[in-house]
Amino acid sequence: MRHRYIWFYGFLIFVLVSCVTVNIYFPAAAVQKAADKIVTDVRGKSEEQKFQKEPNKGGLLFFKKFKRFCFITEKAHAQINIEISTPAIRALKASLKKRFPKLKPFYDRGNIGENNKGFVDIRNLSGLGLKERSELMRLVQSENKDRKALYKEIMRANKFGPEVLPNIQKIFANSWRKKSRPGWWIQEDNGNWKKK
């Protein structure tokens, strides 16, 4: 009889610890949502993305009940809002949005691609004249400078420590690659490049 109670209390402690420890250190899901919004604002929705449906968020009945039981996690998750509307972030977003139409032809021709660190890489310069090469290098340098400033500003505005900067960059890398158009170059997490 005693063993049953020990097992029950052990399971109860496990469940409570599981509920409370979700997203305490770094709210990756909230940052991903903010990154997706920023990237969509900068690039606009592609034709493919306009017609995409939300994935089915179904699951096993046990996990749905477990999620309801962990009301602490739900409330904590709902209260996490990543600050993305500071004047500095708005200015950086406007700069990225203004530059995007100039970068788009280079994405379309395969001259540039999205790397796995949240920045633009020059893939090749073939077919470009001297003036276009110079323009592309200037655009990529400015784009990466603004992206780096954006990531740091999001870190600062949300009072994250400098140790989370690689996480922010990785999350934004996912958003830039996910919202890239078919035929554009993206770098996978393992470092290999492929056309989307």
N, C-alpha and C positions, 0 to 999 in steps of 0.2 A: 504494500500500500504506500509505504514511504517513497519507494522508487518512482511511483507514478507522479507524486507531487514534485519531486526533484526534477523530473523530466519536464513537467508542465512549467515550473518556474524558470527553468533554463530556457525553454522555448519562448516564454513571455519576455525574458530579458533580451534574447536575440532579436525578437520582433521590435521591441521598443528602441533598441540601439540602432537597428536598421532604419527605422523611420526617422530618427532624429539626426543621423549623420549624413543624410543626403544633401549635397550641395552646400555644406557649411563653409568649405574652404574657397572654392571658386565656382561661381554660378555659370558653368559652361553653357547650359541650355539657354539661359537668358542672354548671354553674350552672343551666342549663335543667332538668336532671333534678331538682336540689334544689328549684327553684321549683315544678315540677309536683307534687312530693311534698308540699310545704308547702300549696299551694293545695288539693290533694285532701284533706289532713288537716283543713283549715279548713272546706271546703264539703261534704266527703263526695263519693261518686261519684253522679253523676246516673244516671238510668235508661239514658240513651243511652250513657254512658261505661262502664257495667257490662258491656255486650254488645259493645263495640268490640273488634275484633281488632287485634293488632299489624300494622303495615304490612309487606308483603313487602320484606325488605331485600336482595333479589337485585340483580344488576347484571351487567355484562359480565365475562366470565371474566378478561380482562386486568386489570381493576381489583381483582378478588378476589385475584389473584396479586400484584399490586402492593401491596395492603394487607398480605398475608402477608409480603412482602419487607420491608416497613417495620416490622419487629418492634419497633423503637425507639419508633415512634409508638404501637403497641398497648400496650406496657408502660407508657409514660408516661401514656397515656390511662387505663389501668386503675388507676394509682396516684393519680390525682387524685380526692380526696374533698373535697367542699365541707362545711365545718363548719356544721351546722345544729342542733346539739344543746346549745348553750351555755344556761345558765340564762336569760339575757336573751331569746334566741330562743324558747325554750320558753314563757316567760311571754307574749311578744308573740303567739305562735301561739295560745295558750289564750285570750287576750283577743279576737283576731279570730274564733276559733271560737265563743266565747260570744255575740258580737255578731251573727254571721251570721243566726241565725233572726229577729232584729229587722229586719235589712236586707232579707231575702228578699221580704216582701210589697211593698216599694217597688221592687225589681227587677222583680217579676212585673207590677206596674201600669205600669211604664215611667217611674217618677219619677226613677230613677237608672240609671246605666250605667257600664261600665268604659271609662276613657279610654286613650289610647295611651301614657301615661306611667306606668302602674302604680297609678293612683289612681281613686277613685270620684268621678264628677261628678253633680251634680243636673241632670237633663234638663228636668223641668217640675214645677210644684207644683199643677197643675190637679187638682181633685177632692179636695184635702186641706184640712181645717179648720186653724184657727190652731194648735191643740195638735199636730196631726200634722206640720205644717210645722216647728214648733219642734223636735219630736222628731227628724224627718228631718235637719234641719241639725246637731243635736247628734251624731247617729249618724255622719253623713258626716264631720264634723270629727274625731271620735274615731277612726274607721276610717282616715282618711288620716294622722293623727298616728301611729298604730300601724304603718301600712305604711311610712311614712318611717323610723321608728325601726328596723323590721325590716330594711330595705334597708341602712341604715347599720351595723347590727349584723352583718349577713352580711359586709359589706365589712371591718369591723374584725376579726371572728373569723377571717377567712381571710387577713388581712394584705394586703389589696388597698389600693392607693393611692386617694385621693379621685377621681382621674380616671376610675375605672371605675364610679362610682355611676350615671351615666346608662345604662351598659350593663346593670347589675343591674336598674334600673327597667324598662328596655325588655324584658328577658327576663321579668321578673315580669308586665309588661303582657301579653305573649304568653300566659302561663299563665292569668292571670285571665280573659282573653277566650276562650281556647280552652276553658276549663272552665265558661264561662257556659252557662246553660241556654237552649234554644230560646225565642225571644220576648223575650229580654233585649237591651238596647241595648249595643252595643260601638262604640268609635271605631276606625276603620281607621287605618293608618299615615299616610295622606294627610290625616287630620283629619275625614273624613266619618263621620257616624254612620249605623248601620244596625241593624236587628233581626237577631239571630242566627237 
